[in-house]
Amino acid sequence: MRLVKKAGRALGFGLLLMLLGVSSAFAATLDEAKAAGQIGEKQDGYIGLVQASVPADVMALVESVNAQRRARYEEIAKENGIAVQDVAKLAFTRALENTRPGNFVEASPGQWVKKP
């Protein structure tokens, strides 16, 4: 439990932005894709497609963000001796807190809802 708390502290604001895929190159595009209802936060800690068909640049964005998240989750897990999945679940909790109203989050696998 202490390791999970340690991992939680490691997910400070700056790291949270990185985990959520908000880099200077993608910030507007990520926010736009979320606001357009194309993508949302998945329960597994990654970005998922809300719409079945999205433009190629949105797909590339999702792949890039998820690769960045996966790498960071692995670092945090290794530093704290916990499972990557535990870090990802914690990241989803943080992402859910920071998701803007009207953007999509995964309520259950494959089931998307708008955050009130």
Buried (B, 14 or more C-beta within 10 A) or exposed (E): EEBBEBBBEBBEEEBBEBBBBBEEEBEEBBEBBBEEBBBBBBBBBBBBBBBEEBEEEBBEBBEBBBEBBBEBBEBBBEEBEBEBEBBBBBBBEBBEEBBEEEBBBBEEEEEBEEEE
